């Protein structure tokens, strides 16, 4: 159904993707997911700032944002970022500015006592912030454009569908690792949540970390 002529052995879950190629992709994608990067540090900062719930919601947001990049790259829209230096710079600086903004907000609110009811009411904001942070990261788009095509078999057809499947797996692996980080960081945050002195210092440190991450995104080549 998916192939018009015989090909080398395919992975059982997806007959379009060759078994060996798929195994190599899984190994590389898992290794990259386990490598600390801006995404992990972002959800770590959000978890330490607001607890496990905020970290999970932020991870959900970055998952949605990463999925947007996968769809865009599969449709060829993200190629603009690879060919237009101006477009790349605009998106990169917008994302950096947003991270710095979040960091400033954390520092400004470092003396505010957290209330679980208020956090529940603002839960959707954490998801939206995660989506915005990931969507405004042009490196995510360029990553999918440079990494996934290496494992797509053009001779098998349905290239766009292959790209979507591999991209979805990559995003899912990244999110799984983020949630593991959230789980362990959330346990620490929960124990120290009512330590006001620590909470103030931690919010300041998390805010500074967000600002540093924004500066890194803006300054990196």
C-alpha angles and dihedrals in degrees: 000000000000099000128050095203138021118284136179117290114303132214109265094232094054119021092196095065118069114241097235093044091049092050091052090049093051091050093049094042092050092048091050091047091054092049110097111245142151092291094056093045090049096055090040090056092046091049094050089046100049108007135252095313093056090047093052092048091048090050089051089052094051088047091056091044092051090049089054089056091048092054092044093049092046090054092047095244095120090058085085089071090053094050102034116065090188094055091047093051093047093052093041094052092043090055092045092050091051092052091049089049091054090049092051091050091052092051093045091052096043092114096050117107112235117238120197092215092054091048090052091052091052096043093114090057092064090053092048091047090052091049092048093047093052097040090052092053107097091186088069090057093046090047092058092044093053103033109039099047088065089069100040116104108217091188090062093060128220091082094169092053091048089051092050093049095048091043092051091051091050093050091046091052091049091050092048090055090046090054091051089053089048092051095055095037090047091057090056093044091050093054094049098036094106095044097103095190092050091042091056093049092044093052089050091049092046091049091049088049091053091049090048091050090051091050090049092052091048095046101040119100 
